[in-house]
Amino acid sequence: MTLNNDIISLLRGIPLFNNLSPVFLTRLSEKATSIKFSKGKIILEEGKSCNNLFITESGKMEVYKSISEDAELVIDVIGPGGIYGEAYVHDGTSTSASLRAAEPSVIICIDRPTIISLLKENQEFAKSYIRHLGSLVRDAALKESIFIQVFIESDMDLPEPYSIRNHGDKETPVHSVHPVHSVHTEGIDVQEHIGEEIEGDDEVFFKKEYDCPLCKMHFATLKPRQKYIITERTDQDFCVYYKNVNPLFYEINVCPQCGYSYNNSTSGKIKEEISSRLAQLISDIWGMSNYCGPRNIDDAIETFKLALECQREKGANDAAMGRLFLKLAWLYRYKQEKERELINLEKALYYLTKSYDDVPEDPKEEMNLMFLLGQLNRMLGSDREAVNWFVRITQHPEKKSYPYIANRARDSWQDIRSEMKSQK
């Protein structure tokens, strides 16, 4: 536990608090709580009410936002003397990002009633707090301008409500994207909108440029704009159904010159000693098809098949192979081709299980993989193995940091137990 004198010394060195009198600093230090967090430990989850001001005494805090199943955006890293929660704590607003310990850290927490009381009683502190919030707004505006410039220079689609308009230009309406595929699932007719877009709809797509890792050719391929990627629902194995365009159709980049196929996770360099062998393999299976334009679901399936062959020959790791097989299974699920879906789910389970021992030391990533392995086993009829994975999640030392995953695992475990009892 940090001594009050240590907390006072820390607060005195922070601009927000350095104008407080010794009396107020002492009072604040007595109300503060010092907590140790291990690396990766969640301090505050996105969407939760912020009821404390968090100050790094030692170590680092990391502000981040999950953007997909296996990716996140790190927004800020807060070192000693840095603060998080100033914009939320005064009214307990829910946060727009998560906060965790980037390394073993000691964090000072000052609760909301203490901050509110200080704001009411100390006019100088209230003025300092307002100035501090103003600096946060200016910093956010600067970061925003940098992001926008990066979007523009990278020829990426600007998120709403931003737009670029030349002087004298008329506003061009956005073309609509219509659902095109009805799927009958579990006795219910559902519009799955699996994404066969209208060819030539320039508003839905943009061209992204790449250099082929194999033949070095520079090429451009269509990618859907983020504002059209709208999630409808998600299956237990993380298969996502989309309202308009399905980004899975465009995930694999296929070089139009040599046919080499890969996604962002498998875009690394190719060893010279396998280049000729890989080129020969592709020439035998590719068929010279060009996948740089609009794709339908059958095109998407072919691109994943090509990617699997390319990455197997390249020597991609088990996790990458498992994810490719899993996504190919999802594509067959969209088409209601159950047999092919199950074949690819089995292959995904094989590779992902092998990859478990190599999972990075990130408790969230580990628990998500454990949950996925449990669900895949369950979908393939291996209920006992599924239960083993779900139980391991509920016993994980970091389960309290990720209650959503732990609760889902517990619910799945209970569902299996109920099903087993009903079958007796």
KEGU-798867 format. One record per atom (N, C-alpha, C): x, y, z. Coordinates in pm, whole numbers, plus 32768, in hexadecimal, padded with zeros to 4 digits. Each point is the difference from the previous one (the first is absolute). Layout:
XYZ
...
***
This chain:
80557F888000
7FAB80788000
8058807D8000
7FE1805F7FA9
804F807A7FF7
7FE2805B8078
80678037803F
7FEF805B8070
7FC480847FD1
7FBA8046805C
7FC2807F7FDE
806680657FCD
80778002803E
8067805F7FD5
802A7FE87F70
80037F807FD8
80237FE07F76
7F9480327FA0
7F827FF08028
7F92802F7FAC
800280987FF7
801980428071
800880937FFF
806E802F7FA2
80737FBE8007
807080247FA9
7FDC7FEC7F6D
7FB97F927FE3
7FD57FE57F76
7F9F806C7FD0
7F9B80208051
7F9B80627FD9
803C808B7FEE
806080228054
803D80847FF8
804A80137F7B
802B7F937FC3
804880097F81
7FA67FFD7F86
7F7C7FF88015
7F9F7FFC7F92
7FC0808A7FF2
8003803E7F8A
7FCB80887FEF
7F7180128032
7FAD7F997FF3
7F75800C802B
7FF580188096
805E7FCC804D
7FF780078092
806880598042
806180327FB4
807280418042
7FE080878040
7F8980377FE7
7FDA807E8040
7FB07FEC8081
7FE77F818022
7FB57FE5807B
8056801C807B
7FC1802F8068
80478019807D
80257F7B8042
80618002805C
80257F858047
7F897FBC8044
7FA380518031
7F8A7FC88044
7FAD7FAC7F9F
7FE5803A7F88
7FB07FB87F9D
804C7F877FC9
8084800F7FED
804F7F8F7FCF
7FFE7F8C8063
800A80218080
7FFC7F988067
7F787FBB8002
7F9880517FF7
7F787FC97FFF
7FEB7FA67F87
8033802C7F8D
7FF27FB17F86
804C7F7D800C
807880068039
80517F86800D
7FBF7F9B805D
7FB880328066
7FBC7FA6805E
7F8A7FBA7FBF
7FC480407F9D
7F8E7FC57FB9
802C7FA47F8E
807B80107FD3
80317FB37F8E
801E7F6F8027
7FF67FA97F9C
801F7F728012
806E7FD77F9F
80617FB58031
806D7FCF7FAC
7FEA7F6D7FE1
80007FDC7F7F
7FE47F767FD7
806E7FD07FA1
802E7F868017
80627FC37FA6
7FB87FAF7F94
802A800F7F83
7FC77FB67F91
80707FB57FB8
7FE77F817FE2
80607FB37FB0
7FF180247F6D
80617FDC7FAF
7FFD801F7F72
7F847FC47FBE
7FB980517FB3
7F897FD27FBA
7F8180078051
800A8020807E
7F8A80068057
7FA780767FD8
7F7F7FE57FF1
7FA280697FDC
7FE5805A8079
800F80807FEC
7FE380638068
7F7280347FF2
7FD780197F84
7F7980327FE4
7FD97FD27F74
7F8B7FC17FF4
7FD27FCE7F7F
7FB1806A7FB3
800D7FFB7F7D
7FB380597FA9
7F6B7FF0801C
7FB980718008
7F717FFD8018
7FD780018092
80617FEE805A
7FE380028090
800680908035
7FB4801A8069
80028084803D
8089801A803F
803380777FE9
808280278038
7FE780478085
801A7FBB806D
7FE580388084
807F8025804C
80717FFC7FBB
80808023803E
8057804E7F9E
8058804F8039
806C803C7FB4
80797FA58013
803F7FD67F93
806F7FA18007
808380487FE2
80607FF38059
808280427FF1
806E7F968007
80577FFE7F9E
806F7FA08001
806B802E8061
801A7FAE8067
8070801C805A
80807FC07FCA
7FF57F827FD5
80707FBC7FC1
7FCA7FA17F96
80527FE27F9C
7FD17FAD7F92
7FBD80547F94
7FA37FC17FB6
7FBB80457F94
7F717FCD7FF5
7FA4805C7FE3
7F787FDC7FDB
7FF1800D7F69
7FAC7FAB7FC7
7FEB80007F6F
7F6C80127FE4
7FDF80657FB1
7F7680187FD5
7FF07FC07F77
7F9C7FA97FF2
7FF17FB87F81
7F6D7FE57FE3
7FE77FE07F82
7F787FE47FD3
80037F867FA5
7FAD7F9C801E
7FF67F8A7FAA
7FB980267F7F
803C7FDA7F8E
7FC480227F80
7FD47F857FB3
80287F8A802D
7FD27F827FC4
80217F918061
7FE07F847FD6
80187F8D8057
80927FF38027
805B801D7FA3
808E7FE9801B
8056807D7FEC
7FC28075800B
804D807C7FEF
7FCC806C805C
8059805A8028
7FDA80708054
805580797FDD
7FCB80748020
8045807E7FE7
803080388084
8084800F800D
8038803F8078
7FFA80977FEC
7FB780448056
7FE7808F7FF1
806880548049
80287FD18076
805F8050804F
80467FA58065
807A80248023
804B7FBE806A
8020806A806A
7FD87FE5807C
80088064806B
80697FD58066
806E80498005
806D7FE1805B
7FF080418088
80687FF88055
7FF980388087
7FD780938001
7F9F80208055
7FCC80888009
7F90801D7F9F
7FE67FA27FA5
7F9480127F9F
7F797FDD803C
7F97803B7FC7
7F797FF28037
7FA17FC97F95
7F9F7FB0802E
7F927FD67FA8
7F7D800F804C
7F99802E7FB8
7F7A80088038
7FCE808B801C
805380677FE3
7FD880898020
7F7E80297FBC
7FEB7FCF7F85
7F8A80297FB3
7F837FB18027
80117F988053
7F8F7FA88021
7FD980038093
806380118058
7FE97FE7808E
7FA080628040
7FF7807C7FCF
7FAC80648044
7F6C7FDC7FFB
7FD57FB17F9B
7F737FD77FFC
7FF07F697FEE
806E7FB58008
7FF77F6E7FF7
7FDA7FCD7F77
801C804E7F98
7FE07FD87F77
804A7F7F7FDB
7FC07FAD7FAC
80427F867FD2
807180237FA0
806A7FB38004
8078801D7FB1
7FF27FCC7F71
8047803F7FA5
7FFD7FD87F73
80737FA47FDD
80557FDF8061
80717FA67FE9
801E7FB78082
80547F9A7FF7
80277FB38077
8088802E8032
801A7FE2807E
807E80268040
803B7F848043
80807FE67FE8
80427F8D803E
809080238022
803E7FAA8050
808D80118023
80557FCA7F8D
805380567FC6
80577FD57F93
80787FB28034
801A800C807F
806D7FB98045
7FDB80008094
80477FB58055
7FE18007808F
7FFE80918030
7F91802A803B
7FEC808F801D
7FC080158088
801A80768037
7FBA802E8078
7FAD80797FD8
7F7E7FF78016
7FA380687FD4
7FBB803F8079
7FFF80848004
7FB980498068
7F72801D7FCF
7F9D7FDB8051
7F7380157FDD
7FC280668061
7FC380667FC7
7FB88064804F
7F6E7FFD7FD4
7FA57FE2805D
7F757FE87FD9
7FB680817FDE
7F8E7FEE7FBF
7FB180727FCD
7FD1805E806F
7FC97FCE8070
7FD4805E8069
8070805B8030
807A7FCB8008
80718052802D
801E806E7F9B
7FFF7FDC7F7F
801B80647F98
7F93806B7FFD
7F817FD68009
7F91805F7FFC
8006805E8078
801D7FC88075
800B80528079
806E80687FF2
80707FD77FC6
8071805C7FEE
7FDD806D7F9B
7FB87FDD7F97
7FD680637F9C
7FA38068803D
7FA97FD5805A
7FA1805C803F
8043805B8066
80617FCA8047
803B804A8071
807780557FD9
80437FDE7F93
807C80467FDF
7FF5803E7F76
7FEA80827FFC
7FEB80467F81
807B7FF87FA6
80778009803A
807A7FFA7FAF
800E7F777FBE
7FDD7F97804B
80067F7A7FC5
7F9A7FF27F90
7F8780398013
7F997FFA7F98
803180457F80
804180748010
803680457F8B
806E7FAD7FBD
80557FC58052
806B7FAC7FCA
7FC87F877FB6
7F937FC98036
7FC07F8B7FC2
7FC680267F77
7FC080767FFA
7FC7802F7F80
806F80157F9A
806F803E802B
807080147FA4
80377F7A7FCF
80057FA0805B
80327F7B7FDD
7FA57FBD7F99
7F7C800C8015
7FA27FC77F9F
800F80447F78
801780838002
801780487F83
80797FCC7FB6
806B7FE0804B
80787FCA7FBF
7FE57F767FC6
7FA97FB28042
7FDC7F7D7FCA
7FB6800E7F7C
7FA680637FF9
7FB680197F84
805F80277F90
80608057801F
8061802A7F9A
80567F8B7FD2
802B7FAC805E
804F7F8B7FDC
7FB07FA17FA8
7F807FEE8023
7FAA7FA87FB1
7FEE80377F73
7FEF80847FF4
7FF1803E7F7C
807E7FEF7FAC
8075800B8041
807E7FEE7FB8
800E7F707FCF
7FE17FA08057
80077F747FD7
7F9E7FE47F8F
7F89803C8009
7F9B7FED7F98
803380347F7A
803E80748000
8033803A7F83
806D7FA87FC4
80537FC68058
806A7FA67FCF
7FC37F847FC1
7F9B7FC68042
7FBE7F8A7FCA
7FC1801E7F78
7FBD80727FF7
7FBF80257F82
8067800E7F91
8072803E8020
806980117F9C
80357F787FD2
80107FA2805F
802D7F797FDC
7F9A7FBD7FA5
7F7F800F801F
7F967FC77FAC
800B80367F72
801080847FF6
800480407F7C
807A7FD37FB1
807580028041
807B7FDC7FBB
80047F6C7FDA
7FB77FAC804B
7FFE7F717FE3
7F907FDA7FA1
7FB680657FD0
7F8E7FE97FA7
7F987FA58040
7FF0800E8083
7F9E7FB08048
7F7D804D800B
7F957FB68016
7F7D803D800B
7FF380498085
7FD7807E7FFB
7FED804D807A
7F817FD28047
80057FEF8084
7F877FDB804A
7F9F80748003
7F807FDE8011
7F9C806A800E
801C804E8080
7FE680858006
7FBB80507F9A
8060804A7FA4
807F7FD77FFB
806280497FB0
7FED7FE47F6C
802380637FAF
7FFE7FEF7F6E
805C80687FC2
802F7FE17F89
8054805E7FB5
7FAF80317F89
7FF680837FF2
7FB480377F91
805080707FBF
80187FF27F7F
8044806A7FB7
7FA280777FEF
803580787FFA
7FAD80767FEF
7FB07FF67F7F
7F7E8013800D
7FAB7FFB7F8A
7FC57F777FE5
80327F998048
7FCB7F7A7FEB
7F757FF4803D
7FAF7FAD7FC3
7F7E7FE18038
800C7F818054
7FAC7FF98065
80047F8B8057
7FCC7F877FB5
804C7F928007
7FDA7F857FBB
7FBA7FA38062
7F867FD67FE3
7FBA7FA7805C
80447F788008
7FF77FC48076
80397F7B8013
7F9F7F987FCA
80347FA67FAE
7FAB7F967FCA
7FDD7F9F8070
7F887FCD7FFA
7FD77FA18066
80317F747FDC
800D7FAF8068
80287F757FEE
7F8D7FAB8031
7FD37FA47FAF
7F877FB68022
80207F718028
7FB57FC88061
80137F758023
7FD97FA97F89
804A7F937FEB
7FE97FB37F86
7FF27F6B8019
800F7FD3807B
80047F708013
7FAF7FDA807B
7F967FB57FEF
7FAF7FD58070
802C7F76802D
80157FF08083
802D7F818035
7F997FCD8062
7FE07F7F7FF8
7FA17FC2805B
804F7FB9806D
7FF88032807C
80517FCA806C
7FA87FD98075
80097F83802C
7FBA7FCE8075
7F6B80227FFC
7FC57FED7F8B
7F7180147FF4
7FD480907FF0
805F805E7FFA
7FDD808E7FF5
803D80397F82
7FB180487FB2
803680447F8A
8048807E802D
807E80087FDF
805180738028
804680387F86
7FFD80837FF0
805080407F97
808E800B8032
805A7FAD7FCD
808980018032
805680677FBA
7FD280377F8E
8049806D7FBE
80937FDE7FEF
801E7F917FC2
808B7FD48001
805380497F9A
7FCD80677FC0
805880637FC7
80227FF97F6F
7FAA7FD37FA7
802080047F72
7FDD808A7FCC
8061805D8005
7FE6808C7FE5
7FEA801D7F6C
7FCA80747FE7
7FE6802C7F77
808280297FBF
80237FC27F91
807D80207FBC
7FFD80917FD1
807080438012
800B808A7FD5
7FD480658068
7FD97FD08077
7FD5805B8069
807C803A8044
803380707FCB
807D80398030
7FF58035808F
7F848019802F
7FF180348087
80157F928069
7FE97F847FDE
800C7F92805E
80917FD78014
8051800B7F97
80897FCE8003
8067806D7FE6
80797FE38026
807280507FD5
806E7F9F7FD7
805E80317FB2
806F7FAB7FD3
80768010805F
802E7F908035
807580018057
80757FC17FB6
8074803F800A
80747FD47FB3
80607FAC8054
803A7F9B7FBE
805E7FA58040
80747FE17FA3
806C7FD0803A
806F7FC77FB4
80027F6B801D
7FF67FAF7F98
7FF97F6F8012
80817FCE8043
7FF67FB5806E
80777FCB8043
804D7F9B7FAC
7FBD7FC57F9A
80437F997FB0
803F80387F82
7FAF80437FAB
803680307F80
802180958001
7FE08045806F
801E808E8015
7FAC805E7FAA
7F9C7FCD7FBB
7FAB80567FAE
7FAC805D805A
7FF1807B7FD5
7FAA80618045
7F737FF27FC7
7F9C7FE98057
7F777FEF7FCF
7F9E803F8062
7F8780167FD0
7F9580388053
7F8A7FA08001
7FC17FF38072
7F8E7FA6800D
7F9380458051
7F847FDC7FE8
7F9080428044
7FF77FD78092
7FE080628053
7FE27FEA808D
7F81804D8022
7FAA7FCA8056
7F8580488024
801D8073805F
7FB5806B7FF1
800F80738059
7FC37FDF8088
804180318067
7FDC7FDC8089
7F6E80228021
7FCE806E7FCB
7F78802B8026
7F947FA27FCC
80237FA87FA0
7F9D7FA07FCD
800A7F798045
80647FEF8057
80117F808045
7FAF80068081
7F877FCB7FFC
7FA3800A8070
7FDD7F738030
801F7FE4807D
7FEA7F7B8039
7F6D7FEC8025
7FCC7F8A7FDF
7F787FDD8029
80007FA5807A
804F7F977FFB
800B7FA58072
80807FAE7FF2
80227FBA806C
807B7FB18002
7FE47F78803C
80307F967FBE
7FF47F798036
80627FEB8072
7FEF7F908047
80567FE58074
80927FEC7FDA
801C7FDA7F84
808C7FEF7FD5
8035807E7FBC
7FBD80718018
802880857FD0
7FE380167F6C
7FB37FAB7FC1
7FD680177F76
7F9D80757FFF
801F80667FB1
7FB1807B7FFF
7FA780057F84
7F84802C8013
7FA380167F92
7FEF80977FF0
8004802C7F84
800280907FE4
7F82802B7FB8
7FD9807D8017
7F8780367FC3
801480217F6E
8071803B7FDE
8016802C7F77
80727FB17FBF
807780368007
80737FC07FC0
80477FA78065
802E7F8C7FD1
80487FA28056
8096800E7FE7
804C8036805F
809080157FEA
804E7F7F7FEE
7FC77F90802C
80447F807FF1
80167FDE7F6C
7FA4802F7FAA
800E7FE67F71
8080803E7FC8
802E806C8040
8070804E7FC9
807D7FF88059
80007FA3805D
80727FF7805D
80807FD37FBC
7FF47FA17FA5
80777FC67FC0
802A80557F89
807F80257FFE
803A80477F8D
803A7F997FA0
7FD880077F82
80317FA37F9A
804A804F7F95
80807FEA7FF3
804F80467F9B
7FCE7FDA7F74
7FDB80617FAC
7FCB7FE07F7B
806B7FCE7F9F
807F800E8026
806B7FD27FA6
802D7F71801E
80157FE08081
80337F7B8021
7F9E7FAB804F
7F96803F8038
7F9B7FB48049
801D7FEB8093
807180348031
801F7FED808E
7F9180408055
7FD27FB58065
7F8A8029804E
802080048095
7FD4806B8040
80238015808D
7FA38069803B
7FFD80088085
7FB8806C8044
8063804C8059
7FCE805C804F
805A80538052
80517FAD8062
7FC77F918030
80457FAD8062
806F7FAC7FC3
7FFE7FF07F7C
80627FA97FBE
804E804A7F94
801180838013
803B80537F97
8097800E8009
80407FAE8052
8090800D8013
80517FD67F86
80838013800B
805B7FE17F92
80047F6A7FE5
80237FE07F84
800B7F747FD6
80947FDD7FF2
80297F918038
808B7FD57FF7
80247FE17F6E
8075802B7FD8
802B7FED7F75
80017F6D7FD8
80247FA8805D
800E7F727FDE
7F7B7FBC7FE0
7F8F80408025
7F7F7FC17FDF
7FB5804C7F94
8035806F7FD0
7FB980547F9F
7FDC7FB57F81
80617FBB7FC5
7FE57FBA7F82
7F9D7F8F8014
800D7FB8806E
7FA47F92801C
7F7280358017
7FF680708045
7F7E803E8019
7FC180317F7F
8050803E7FAA
7FCD80307F7E
7FCC7F8D7FAC
80457F8F8002
7FD57F8B7FB3
7F7D7FC98036
7FF57FFA8085
7F847FD0803E
7F8A80557FD5
801280848006
7F91805A7FDE
7FD87FF17F6E
80627FF17FA7
7FE17FF47F71
7FAC7F847FE4
800D7F9A8056
7FB47F847FED
7F6F800B8030
7FE3805F805A
7F7B8004803D
7FB480827FE9
804480687FD5
7FC380857FFD
7F9A80137F91
80247FE07F86
7FA480117F8F
7FF9808D7FCA
805D80578026
800B80897FCA
7F868057801E
7FB07FDC8062
7F8A80518022
802B80838042
7FB9806B7FDE
801E8083803A
7F97801F806B
802E8010807C
7FA580188070
800D808E8037
8032805C7FAE
8015808A802F
7F8180557FFA
7F977FCE7FBF
7F8380497FF5
7F987FCD8063
7F80801C7FE5
7F957FD18058
7FFE7F678008
7FDF7FCC8076
80007F6F8015
7F797FD28035
7FD87F897FD9
7F8D7FC0803E
80337F958060
7FA67FB6803C
80297FA18067
80577F907FC7
7FE57FD67F84
80537F977FC4
808D80327FE4
800C807E7FD7
8085803C7FEF
804B80008086
7FB98025806A
803E80068084
80347F77802A
7FB07F997FE7
802A7F788022
80807FDB7FB5
800580207F80
80777FDF7FB1
807A804B8032
7FEE807D802A
8074804C8032
80367FC48082
7FA87FD08055
802F7FC1807C
80437F7A7FE3
7FCE7FB67F9F
80427F837FDA
808D801B7FCC
800C80677FAD
808480257FCD
805C802A8072
7FCC8051805B
8052802E8070
802F7F8C8056
7FAA7F9F8016
80267F8C8050
80727FB37FC0
7FF87FEC7F7C
806B7FB87FBA
808280518004
7FF580817FE8
807880568002
80418002808A
7FAE80108066
8038800D8087
80317F7B8038
7FC47F937FD6
80337F7D8027
808C7FEB7FC7
801080227F80
80827FF17FBE
80668063803B
7FD280758023
805980658039
802E7FDC808D
7FAF7FAE8045
80237FDA8089
7FC2805A8069
7F87802F7FE6
7FBB80578060
7FEB7FB78084
7FF8804B806C
7FF17FC08083
7F747FC58012
7FF27FAF8068
7F837FB88017
7F8A805E8015
8017806E8047
7F93805F801A
7FCA803B7F7E
805A80267FA5
7FD6803A7F80
7FB37F9A7FAD
80327F857FFC
7FBC7F977FB3
7F767FE4803D
7FFB7FFA8084
7F807FE58042
7F99806B7FE3
8029807E8000
7FA3806E7FE5
7FCF7FFC7F70
80577FDD7FA3
7FD67FF77F74
7F9A7F917FED
80187F8C803B
7F9F7F927FF6
7F7C80268043
800780468070
7F8680298047
7FAD805E7FA9
803F805F7FC0
7FB780607FAD
7FC97FBE7F82
80487F9F7FCB
7FCB7FB47F8E
7F847FB3802B
80027FCA8079
7F897FBB8035
7F8A8060800B
801A807B802B
7F9480638009
7FC2801B7F77
805380097F9A
7FCC80187F79
7FA47F8F7FD4
80267F85801F
7FA97F907FE0
7F8180038055
800A80358079
7F89800E8055
7F9E80627FC1
8033806F7FCB
7FAA80607FBB
7FB37FBB7F8F
80417FA07FBD
7FC27FBB7F8E
7FAD7F87802B
7FFD7FE48083
7FB97F8D8037
80377F7C7FCB
80817FFD7FE4
80437F837FD7
803E7FC2807D
7FAC7FB9804B
80247FD18085
80777FA17FFF
80047FA57FA2
806C7F9D7FFE
808880447FEF
8009805C7FA1
807F80467FEA
8021805C8075
7F9A8039803C
801880538076
80427FAE806E
7FC97F89801C
80357FAD806C
808E7FCF7FE2
801B7FE07F82
80877FD57FDA
8065806C8022
7FDE807B7FE0
805E806E8019
800480298093
7F917FED8048
800380178090
805E7F9E8045
7FFE7F827FD2
805B7F9C803A
809280267FE9
801E80317F88
808A80297FE3
8026807B8052
7FA0805C800E
801980768052
801E7FD88090
7FB07FA48035
80147FD18089
80897FC08010
80297FB07F9F
80837FBE8006
80718066800C
800080627FA7
806D80627FFF
7FFB805E8077
7F87802B8025
7FF4805E8070
80247FBE8085
7FE07F7F800D
80287FB78079
80987FF88008
80407FE57F8E
80937FFD7FFC
803B80898023
7FB980687FDB
803580888014
7FF6802E8091
7FB37FB98052
7FE6802F8088
808080138051
805F7FA57FF1
807D800A804D
805480787FD8
7FE380397F8A
804F80727FD0
7FB880848010
7F8D7FFF8044
7FB3807C800E
805180658051
8001807F7FD7
804B8067804A
7FCF800B8090
805480398056
7FDD800E808E
7F9E80738013
7F8D7FF27FC3
7F948062800C
7F867FB48032
7FD68014807C
7F927FB08037
7F7F80097FB1
7FE280767FC8
7F86800D7FB2
80087FAB7F82
807180057FB9
80117FB17F87
7FFB7F6C8020
803F7FD9806E
80007F738028
7F737FD0801F
7FB5804F804B
7F797FD78027
7FA27FFE7F88
8011805D7FA2
7FAF7FFE7F86
801B7F837FAF
80807FD87FF7
80237F877FB6
7FC67F858046
80087FFD8084
7FC77F90804C
7F6A7FF67FE7
7FBD80737FFF
7F7080007FE8
7FE17FCD7F73
804E802D7F9D
7FEB7FD37F77
80167F6A7FF4
80697FCC8041
80197F707FFC
7F8E7FB38041
7FC98037806B
7F8E7FC0803F
7F887FFC7FA3
7FE3806F7FBE
7F8D80067FA6
80137FA57F87
80787FFC7FC8
80187FA97F8C
7FEF7F6E8026
80337FD98074
7FEC7F76802E
7F6C7FE28012
7FB980608037
7F707FED8015
7FB77FF27F7B
802080547FA0
7FBF7FFB7F7D
801E7F7E7FB6
80737FC58020
80287F847FBD
7FDC7F848051
7FB38013806B
7FCD7F8E804D
80587FCF8070
806E8044801C
805A7FD5806D
7FE08050807E
7F8F7FE0803D
7FD0804F8071
805F7FFB8078
80397F8C801B
80577FF48075
807D80557FF0
803880017F87
807680537FE7
7FDA80948006
7F87801F7FD1
7FD0808B8008
7FF8802D8092
7FC77FA98054
7FF38021808E
80898018803F
80647FB07FD8
808780118037
8034808E7FE6
7FE980327F86
802E80877FDE
7FB2806A804D
7F7C7FED8009
7FAE80638047
802480058096
80177F8B803A
80267FFC808E
808680468016
805C7FED7FA4
80848040800D
7FF380998000
7F9F80337FB3
7FEA80918000
7FCC802E8088
7FA07FB58038
7FC680288081
80657FF58072
806D7FB67FE9
80697FF38066
807B80547FE0
7FF8804E7F95
8074804F7FD6
801E806C8069
808080168020
802280648067
7FD5808E7FDF
7FE8801D7F7E
7FD880887FD8
7F6C80087FDC
7FB17F9E802D
7F737FFC7FD8
7FB2807C802D
8026803A8071
7FB880768031
801C807B7FAB
806F7FFE7FB9
802080707FA8
7FAE7FFC7F80
7FCF7F897FDD
7FB37FEF7F84
7F7F7FB48020
7FA7803C804E
7F867FBA802B
7FA67FD87F8C
8002804D7F92
7FAA7FDF7F8F
80257F777FC7
80837FE77FEF
802C7F7F7FCA
7FE37F928064
801F80188080
7FEA7F9B8067
7F6C7FDD800C
7FA880637FF8
7F717FE6800A
7FCC7FB37F88
803280217F89
7FD77FB57F89
802C7F6F800A
80797FEA8032
80327F778010
7FAA7FB48065
7FDE8042806D
7FAE7FC08067
7F757FDF7FCA
7FC7805B7FB2
7F7C7FE77FC5
80057F8A7F9F
806A7FFB7FAD
800D7F927FA0
80117F7B8048
804D8002806A
80147F888051
7F7B7FD0803A
7FB2805D8036
7F7F7FDC803A
7FA07FCC7F95
8005803A7F88
7FAA7FD27F93
801F7F6F7FDD
80817FDF7FFA
80277F767FE0
7FD27FA1806D
800F8027807D
7FD47FAC8070
7F6A7FE77FFA
7FB5806A7FDE
7F6E7FF27FF6
7FDB7FA17F8F
8046800C7F8F
7FE67FA87F8E
801F7F6F8023
806E7FEA8048
80257F788027
7F987FC3805D
7FCC8051805D
7F9B7FCF805D
7F7F7FDC7FB8
7FDB80527F9E
7F837FE87FB8
80067F847FA8
807B7FD77FDC
80117F8B7FAA
80037F7D804E
800B800A8086
80057F868052
7F767FC38010
***
